[in-house]
Amino acid sequence: MPGNFRVVSVGSAVTQIVSYNPNRKLILVLNESDYTIYVSKDPMNVKELGIAVYPFESIVFDVADSDSPEEALYAVSEGVSKVRIYEAVV
């Protein structure tokens, strides 16, 4: 399955890390920083309601697991964080 990698900087302001893509089948979000990041499909209350991704850990959204990876994702961090994104699309 073709895909692409990119790096996004996430800080204390809510950042859209991926936009909606109906062809996306899998997305991996890797936190390459010393800070916890929070990821959510909803841009409101990302830190309070989002999924915590701890330093040097990752999270995967996969269509095979009914995770809706095509949705836009938003993130916020406790400090400036380098976040690596991998998207698999068809």
C-alpha positions as CSV (number, residue, x, y, z in Angstrom):
1,M,0.0,0.0,0.0
2,P,1.6,3.3,-1.0
3,G,2.2,5.8,1.7
4,N,4.2,8.9,2.8
5,F,6.0,10.1,5.8
6,R,6.3,13.7,7.0
7,V,7.2,15.5,10.2
8,V,4.9,18.0,12.0
9,S,5.8,20.4,14.8
10,V,3.1,20.4,17.6
11,G,3.0,22.9,20.4
12,S,0.6,24.2,23.0
13,A,-1.9,25.5,20.3
14,V,-4.1,22.9,18.7
15,T,-2.6,21.9,15.3
16,Q,-4.3,19.9,12.5
17,I,-1.7,17.2,11.8
18,V,-3.6,15.5,9.0
19,S,-6.6,16.6,7.0
20,Y,-9.6,14.4,5.9
21,N,-8.6,12.0,3.2
22,P,-11.2,9.4,2.1
23,N,-8.4,7.2,0.5
24,R,-6.4,6.9,3.7
25,K,-6.5,3.3,5.1
26,L,-4.0,3.6,8.0
27,I,-2.2,6.4,9.8
28,L,0.6,6.1,12.3
29,V,1.4,9.0,14.7
30,L,4.9,8.8,16.3
31,N,5.8,11.1,19.1
32,E,9.5,11.8,18.7
33,S,9.8,14.3,21.6
34,D,10.3,14.4,25.3
35,Y,6.7,15.7,25.8
36,T,3.3,13.9,25.9
37,I,1.1,14.8,22.9
38,Y,-2.7,14.5,22.8
39,V,-4.4,13.4,19.6
40,S,-8.1,13.8,18.7
41,K,-10.5,13.7,15.8
42,D,-12.2,16.7,17.4
43,P,-10.4,20.0,17.6
44,M,-12.2,21.0,20.8
45,N,-10.7,20.0,24.1
46,V,-7.9,18.0,22.5
47,K,-5.9,17.7,25.7
48,E,-8.8,16.8,27.9
49,L,-10.5,14.4,25.6
50,G,-7.7,13.3,23.2
51,I,-5.6,10.1,23.4
52,A,-2.3,10.6,25.1
53,V,0.8,9.6,23.1
54,Y,3.8,9.5,25.5
55,P,7.3,10.4,24.5
56,F,8.8,8.0,21.8
57,E,5.5,6.1,21.6
58,S,3.0,5.9,18.8
59,I,-0.6,5.3,17.9
60,V,-2.1,3.7,14.8
61,F,-5.6,4.3,13.3
62,D,-6.4,1.4,10.9
63,V,-9.5,0.9,8.7
64,A,-9.2,-2.8,9.5
65,D,-9.9,-2.0,13.1
66,S,-12.8,0.3,12.3
67,D,-10.8,3.3,13.5
68,S,-11.8,5.7,10.7
69,P,-8.3,6.7,9.7
70,E,-9.7,8.9,6.9
71,E,-10.8,11.6,9.5
72,A,-8.8,14.7,10.2
73,L,-6.6,14.6,13.3
74,Y,-5.6,17.4,15.7
75,A,-2.8,17.4,18.3
76,V,-1.5,19.5,21.1
77,S,1.6,19.1,23.3
78,E,3.0,20.0,26.7
79,G,6.0,21.5,24.8
80,V,7.2,21.8,21.3
81,S,7.1,18.3,19.9
82,K,8.4,16.6,16.7
83,V,5.6,14.3,15.4
84,R,6.3,11.9,12.6
85,I,3.2,10.9,10.5
86,Y,2.9,7.9,8.2
87,E,-0.2,7.7,6.0
88,A,-1.1,4.6,3.9
89,V,-3.5,5.5,1.0
90,V,-5.0,3.6,-1.9
